[in-house]
Structures are given as C-alpha cells and as structure tokens.
C-alpha cells in the first residue's frame, strides 16, 4: 500500500492495488450484510457536500457582530454553537478560543487527527501530516511561517493539543475595513485555516 | 504506548505543505474506506479509544509510510478480524463463509447522514469531587504504559497550571484496553513553552493539553 499517487478516474487508469483491495473488502462486507452500499454512497456524499467549514464561519461571524453571543461562545461553546445548529443531532464538546492583537491560538492533535469536523469539515491532509503534528507544539511560529504568517515575538502563541474528546475552534480577529458588513457577508470572509489558527482573516 | 504516533516535538519531517483547493478525498477508495469505517463502526464492536490504539499498534515503519486512509483501511481490517466480524478465510477469498448468516446493516441510505454526524458524548456524571481546581500547580506524571494513553511523552514530568475543569470524562487508558469507562475529571492544563522545550522557546508561548486526573499529581 505505497501508491501515494494513485489515480482513480473511472475507466481511465488501472485502479491501484489499494483501490482493488477496498473494492474486494466492500464486496465481502455487503455479501455478509454488514454494510449497505447505498448507505456508503450517502455517507461519502455527506462528507463531500454536507459537512464543511460554513458552519464554523457562521459561528465566527456572529461572534464578531454580537458581543453577547461572543461571550456565550467563549464561556460554553457547545451551547453557543448549538444556537446556530450543529449538523445532526449530536453535540460534540466544543471549546472556542479567541485571537486578539496579543494572543494567537493554534489547534493541533499530536497523537492522531482530532479535529472539529462537524463545524469545519474533514481535516486537510497537512493537518494530519507528521510535519504538522510534530512541529506545531515545539515550533508553532515556524509552522505559521510555512503558511506565510509571521508573528511578532511579543504575541503570545497558545497551542491547543487536542488530547481528549474536546474540539477546539479558533475565533480569528475581525479584519479592519469590515465595520459595515453584516453576518452573511462576514461568514463569506472566514476561512477554514483561520479557524484552525494557521492564518488570519484577510481584509476584503 | 511510546509509539511513533506520539509525534509532538519530533524533528525531521520537514515543512508543512498546504495544498490549494484540496478535495475532501484524493481518490474514490479513500471515501469508501471512510464510509466503510462509519458504517462498520455503527455495529459498536469497539470504542474510539480501542480504534485509535489499533492504529498506534501498527509497525512504526508502516505507520510512517502509509497514507492516512491506508492506516484507516489497516485498522478496519484488523478490528473486524479481532472481533470476529470477518474471518481470515473470508478476507482471503473475498466471500462469506457458506455457514455464516447474512446480517441486516444498521446504517441505511435513510439514516446515513445521522450515522455520519453521530458523535457520542464522553462526559459522565461521577460522585467523586475533582482533586484540582483552576490555578492549581500540577505535574504531569512520568508514566510509560504499554497500552493506550493520551498523555504525550513531551508533557510527562512537566509542571503546569490547571486552566479549566471539564467535568468527568471517559478515561482512554482504561477504555481502550478493557472497555471500562473509569470516568474521571478532565482538565485543560497550561504549560509554558519553556517548561516543555527549554530556554530557547519564546517566553510568551504556551501549550495547552487536556489531561485526566490520573495523569496529574500536585506540584
């Protein structure tokens, strides 16, 4: 299973050994009645089209425009996010941490790949990479420079290593020049990377 | 366990390389592995801690070589074999053993989104009072369990301050091995970067970890 660059375009390339193994496994599990192939299609569709960073961006935009909401979010993020609505009926235990001119927060999972995917979608490959997991705690400023973000030495970098079933959402700083924008317009500005803490939100 | 998965503070993996316009899955089989894991997970034959430990137990060279979803495929097969959901003969032949019954899948197209977004709560009510309070000085214990643990090596033996009490949560070390919840208070503990990494670290920087009571002693 070393085919890191396999191409699985239907009918164009020869399927990789891994793709064939997965196909054989799925076929066995369907034959045993352990999984329903239509359910698998629906699950893939949910990950690809229904679960994404929009929900997290909405939470941040509301925190920017409603100081009372921001206070609730920083005190009890699970309940505050539920006001907007998680996808699905479950409530992951959430913690929100706020970036300011003096404090920059960064989220990592050094032990595996814990990530607030119900509000941000599935994590990007770099978040799960050995490079990010190893360096975020020992060299967070170097990691941020990999993303093109250089912080002043006086700014306190707070790294959150997700070792338990708590999921962290960074509330990035609201950029200058957005004073007249409403919640919908601000939601469009908030990026996934800013909510992990590897980027700032750019001014429009 | 002191495995290669416990990566915090290691050197040599190079720069972080973000990918522009990254797809959710890089090949169709990755989506199938994720979906199979969700659908098989709904049978509840193992918990999240046992599942993480199955990946941690991979040979270290494989762990580093495999892509993320290759690790998931490995785990799915290992866990199904270990719990008897499939046999080695069935895996080799690709077909159900003649005598094996045909089951009814719990996840269907109708409840798939619900099953996908299901995240069980790990918080529990316990009678025991928390041993520590916000502001208390603590030290992460020096432990080296061979089984699953969520206390990373880089924090063991280090001094920190209790930041916040999150109530009692299932203890992964017990849950992974013997499926005993052993719920106990979970705290966010704040460490200075200098305590963890030495004098070269920026004095303004902090690292926060979520640590269970059994990982901590008074300082």
Interface residues (C-beta under 8 A of the other chain):
Chain A: X1 X2 X4 X6 X7 X8 X10 X16 X18 X19 X21 X22 X23 X24 X25 X26 X27 X28 X29 X31 X32 X33 X34 X35 X36 X38 X39 X40 X41 X42 X43 X44 X46 X47 X48 X50 X51 X86 X87 X88 X89 X90 X91 X92 X93 X95 X108 X110 X111 X112 X113 X118 X121 X122 X124 X125 X126 X128 X129 X130 X131 X132 X133 X134 X135 X136 X137 X138 X140 X141 X143 X146 X147 X153 X154 X155 X156 X157 X158 X159 X160 X161 X162 X163 X164 X165 X166 X193 X198
Chain B: X5 X6 X7 X8 X9 X10 X11 X12 X13 X14 X15 X16 X17 X18 X19 X22 X24 X25 X26 X27 X28 X29 X31 X32 X33 X34 X35 X36 X38 X39 X40 X43 X48 X52 X55 X64 X65 X66 X67 X68 X70 X73 X74 X76 X77 X85 X86 X90 X91 X94 X95 X96 X100 X101 X102 X103 X104 X105 X107 X108 X109 X111 X112 X113 X114 X115 X116 X117 X118 X119 X120 X121 X122 X123 X150 X151 X152 X154 X166 X169 X170 X172 X186 X188 X193 X196 X197 X202 X204 X205 X206 X207 X208 X209 X210 X211 X212
